[in-house]
Amino acid sequence: MSGDGPSTDGDSPPNDDGERAAAAGGDDSADGGRWDAARRRLVRLGQTSVGERVLIAFSALVLSMAVGTVIVLVAGVLATCRDPALTIGGSTLCYDPFFVFDRLFLGALGDPLTGGWSPLNNQFAATLRETTILVFTGLSVALAFRAGIFNIGTQGQLVVGALASALAVLWTASLVSGTLALVTLIPVGLLAGALGGGFYGAIPGALKAYADANEVITTIMLNFVATLVTRYLVRNHFADPTSQATQTRTLPDAGQFPAILFDPRTDFSILALLLALAFVGGVYYLLEHTSFGYDLRTAGLQPAAAEYGGVNAPRTVLSSLTLSGALAGVGGALFVMMTLGKFQTGIPSYGFDGITVSILAGNNPIGAVFAAFLFGVLKSGSNVVSFATNVPPQLVGVLRGLIILFVAMPEFFRLIGRRLAASDPESGTAVTAGGGTDD
């Protein structure tokens, strides 16, 4: 009789619904396993040493140049030109990729491999001029990022700081003269730039801290506000009556950084670069060796734990964005007092470039110096390529963007990995407030 009932032994065929459920569960498990593996790889990337990160960045730079070489070769084949720059296998190419990269990097330094090279040459001065301002915008973004805040408004804070600096110097110059002007105008301009940028950074900081407004949206929108408001103020209230451009009157010589060692026509002052390096040291000390820096870094890595430990989250948000804006404002002051000698609308996008500088530096103040120098080389070298070759500026922009993309992406993923490591109890490491790891 037992043989007539339903089979219950191990040889019975499985239920179809059970098979599908098991298969679906297997797929979910496989997806989860792949995600866990990817997360572990990101965590390991976030814990790489400085030497490993330098090697990764150098490898990315070489790879970007290889890809760029292919792009230039293809563009050279498709382009039409009277004087071919290169001949390969009977085919003529309009552009020589080796010469392009030579001009892009070595041209930005003033051809150091040629005889009679001097570090005081004009092209190297142009590179250092770009580097100096980018150090400040990179520091500005890095300080906010270390607090876990995405300050996309550095450009607007730089513009406000630049106008505040110009107006403060012009007003003070009407009150002082002679030796007193020499010792007061530049400090007044720097202070005004810091106050202007800091005030403009405090606006999204207060909105974030006390109204829970998204700082990405507010800072982006405030960039447009800064550009339009400063244009209105200069055009209608502070315009230079002798100029058709939208600009203020030229600052007096005592209110501009003096050109020491370099040709005054390069619009670069070694004193401004030394000031930038001093700020790098100050920001590094603030972040790594003060209680405020500890609170800021902890809030950036583990906000819930920081608040539980007594960190005042709203005050930290407001303070970090105010300081971030102040650094951008000092960069704007340098642009006015070193590069232009006046405030003029249409300031280059140093603030947006500072985001890339910060990512390349891993939000490290010291690393911002090297990242800013690389970016300065690319910006200065792009001008050299445009003058020394017949390569279209659009193609030069593609090459520069390609290099930045390849070098920045590994560091971007490293930052994600560091965040995952901070919240992953199974990562095998203890993450310090500074973002490092303890074995």
Phi, psi and omega in degrees: 000327182296333181289343180278341183279177179294142183287138180235007182277177184289348181271000184289146181292140180290157178289139183297319180296322179296321179298315181295321179296317179296319179296317179296319178297322178296321179296317179298319179296320179295318178297318178296323178294320178295320179295317179298320179295318178296321179294320179295324177294321178294321178298316178296322178295324179291345182253017180291151179281172180297317179298319179294323179292321177297318179296319178296316180296319179295319178297320178295323179295316179297317180296319179297323178292323178296315178295320178297323177299317178298318181297317180295320179298314180297317179296325178292329177287319185281336184284162176245129182211158179278320183244096179300142181270341185206145176234122180231119177057037180084352179263136179264138180241138181284335184235140177257107184297328181292320178290325178299311180290330175298315179289326183295319183260303183289327178297326179292339180262358181084032178057068182292344182273355179269162180289148178075019181290142177228137178293354180264013181290160188294323182290322177293325176297320178297322178295316180292329177297314177296319181299317184301313181289323180292333175300316182291318179291325176295318176298319181301310181292319182297318181297318178292318180298323179296336176270006180078021183244131181267095180272097178267004184259019181300325180298314179295320178294324176294318180296314179297317178297324180295314180293317179300320179296313181298315182293321180295318180293316180296320180291315180295325180297336178282350182254335184233163179203172176065220182297323179298323178293322181298325185264352184246327190295314181294313175301321178297318179296317179295317180296317179296320177298317179295318180293318179296311179295321179296318177298318182289331175285332181290336181297304176293334177296316178293320178297322178289316187287320190245350177236001179056035177281144180291119186291335178296314181292313184295319182290323177297314182293325180291339173300314180293321179299315181299315181298315184286321181291316179295324177297317179297314182297315181292316184293324188255345185228329187235022185287150173283115184294344182266002184236146176276344180281158177277091185206162175275177174293156180291139179290149175294159182302325180292341179264010178241147179295131182287145177277108179250130180077315184269161177297130180303335181289349179279350180057040178226140177233129178296334177296323178294320178295318177297323176297319179298318179294325177296320177294324177300312178298321180294316179293321178298316179295319180299317183285323190260341189227019176231157179294325177297316178297322178296315178299319182295314181292322179294318178297327180288323183275312185224079186300322181295316179293323180296316180293323177296327180278003175105005179285130178281099186299311179301318180294323179295317178298312182296317182294317183294318179288329176293314178295321178299316178294325179295319177297318177296322179296323176295321175300320176294322177297320178294322178299322180285314189272350179244315188270304187269321186080009179193169170264132179220138179294159182087035179295135179303162188279057178295326181295317178291323176297329179297332177296315178294319178301316180296318179295317178300326182275357183065030181060025178260126182302319180291320177297336180296332179296312182289321178294320178294323179294317177299316179294322177296321176299315181294319180292316180290319180295329178298322177294322179295316179300318181298324181275326189267347181229172176261019178289131180298146179300331178296320179290325176297319177297323177297315181297316180296316178296325179296316179297315180298317181298311183295321182284326185279328187298315177301321179291325177297314178292330177295321179295321176297316179298323179294322177296318179295321179296326181292332183250004183256107180292345182259012183287342177086003180224156175258124183269127179280170180294337180278356179095358178274186182230148175245122182288000000 
